[in-house]
Amino acid sequence: MMVLLYIAITLLTFVCMEAVTWLTHRFVMHGFMWYFHEDHHQPKYQNTFERNDIFFVIFAIPSILLFYFGVDGGVNYLFFIGLGVLLYGISYFLVHDVLIHQRFKWFKKTKNKYLIGLRKAHKVHHKHLGKEDGECFGMLFVPFKYFKI
């Protein structure tokens, strides 16, 4: 029974991370931390790394802490919340940095309708070069209109 509970905690955390990401992207990255996100909205990257990559570190810290405290005195629910955060982070990396921005040349020619929709929605987000007037702040759940081919 505990296994099902831990799987549910992991999946629920994964789903909740999309909301956390949307809110963070909309109000933090396009808000008071725009300085770190701004270079990501420029058409050509100048370096291998962007200032925007600091958000990977920021999101990794709670996951690491949850893993640490999730094994303190035996495995507990915190470990599985950390696992959900980690799995979302891996998904985010594969969708955002690999599929959409092609920082690594994998999955270059996908014909998957869902992945093409995600790519379209993010491209619409990047039409706005400034921090104001953005749209499509989500990563894995985007409006259905982007899935029409």
C-alpha positions in Angstrom: 0.0 0.0 0.0 2.9 2.4 0.8 4.2 1.8 -2.7 1.0 3.1 -4.3 1.0 6.1 -2.0 4.6 6.9 -2.9 3.8 6.6 -6.6 0.8 8.9 -6.2 2.9 11.5 -4.3 5.5 11.4 -7.1 2.9 11.8 -9.8 1.0 14.5 -8.0 4.3 16.4 -7.4 5.1 16.1 -11.1 1.8 17.6 -12.1 2.0 20.3 -9.5 5.4 21.3 -10.8 3.8 22.4 -14.1 1.7 24.9 -12.1 4.8 26.0 -10.1 6.7 26.4 -13.4 3.9 28.4 -15.0 3.7 30.8 -11.9 7.5 31.1 -11.6 7.9 31.7 -15.3 5.1 34.3 -15.4 5.7 36.2 -12.2 9.4 35.6 -11.2 11.3 35.0 -14.5 9.2 37.7 -16.3 9.2 39.8 -13.1 11.8 40.6 -10.6 14.3 38.0 -11.9 14.0 39.1 -15.6 17.8 40.0 -15.5 18.5 36.2 -15.4 15.8 35.3 -18.0 16.3 38.1 -20.5 19.2 36.5 -22.5 17.0 33.5 -23.1 14.6 35.7 -25.1 17.3 37.0 -27.4 17.3 35.4 -30.9 20.9 34.0 -30.8 22.7 32.7 -27.8 26.2 34.1 -27.4 27.6 31.4 -25.1 27.1 27.7 -24.3 25.4 28.7 -21.0 22.9 31.5 -20.5 22.2 33.5 -17.3 18.8 31.8 -17.5 20.4 28.5 -16.6 20.6 29.7 -13.0 16.9 28.6 -12.8 18.1 24.9 -13.1 20.1 25.4 -10.0 17.3 27.2 -8.2 14.9 24.4 -8.9 17.5 21.7 -8.1 18.0 23.0 -4.5 14.6 22.0 -3.2 14.8 18.6 -4.9 18.2 18.0 -3.3 17.0 19.1 0.1 13.9 16.9 -0.2 16.0 13.9 -1.1 18.3 14.6 1.9 15.5 14.9 4.4 13.5 12.2 2.6 16.0 9.5 3.7 16.6 10.9 7.2 15.6 8.1 9.5 14.3 5.9 6.6 12.7 6.7 3.4 9.6 9.0 3.8 7.2 11.0 1.6 9.7 13.9 1.2 11.9 11.6 -0.9 9.1 11.1 -3.3 8.2 14.8 -3.5 11.9 15.3 -4.4 11.6 12.6 -7.0 8.6 14.2 -8.6 10.5 17.5 -8.8 13.5 15.7 -10.3 11.4 13.9 -12.9 9.7 17.2 -13.8 13.1 18.8 -14.1 14.4 16.1 -16.5 11.2 16.4 -18.6 11.6 20.2 -18.7 15.2 19.8 -19.8 14.3 17.3 -22.6 11.3 19.4 -23.8 12.7 22.9 -23.4 16.4 22.7 -24.0 16.6 19.6 -26.3 13.3 19.5 -28.3 12.4 23.2 -28.5 15.8 25.1 -28.4 17.9 22.3 -29.8 20.8 22.9 -27.4 21.5 19.3 -28.1 20.7 17.9 -31.5 18.4 15.1 -30.4 14.8 14.6 -31.5 15.3 17.1 -34.2 12.6 15.8 -36.6 9.7 14.6 -34.4 6.3 14.0 -36.0 4.6 13.6 -32.6 1.6 15.9 -32.5 2.0 16.6 -28.8 5.7 17.6 -29.1 5.0 19.7 -32.1 2.3 21.5 -30.2 4.6 22.2 -27.3 7.2 23.6 -29.7 4.7 25.9 -31.4 3.4 27.2 -28.0 7.0 28.0 -26.8 7.9 29.7 -30.1 4.8 31.9 -29.6 6.1 32.7 -26.1 9.5 33.7 -27.6 7.9 36.1 -30.1 7.9 38.5 -27.2 11.5 39.7 -26.6 10.6 41.8 -23.5 9.3 40.8 -20.2 5.9 42.3 -20.8 3.0 40.9 -22.8 4.1 37.3 -22.7 1.9 34.2 -23.3 2.2 30.4 -23.1 4.2 30.3 -19.8 3.6 26.6 -19.3 5.8 23.8 -20.6 4.0 20.4 -20.7 0.4 21.7 -20.7 -0.3 24.4 -23.3 -3.6 25.6 -24.9 -5.2 23.0 -27.2 -5.0 25.3 -30.2 -1.3 24.6 -30.6 -2.0 20.9 -31.2 -3.9 21.5 -34.4 -1.7 20.7 -37.3 
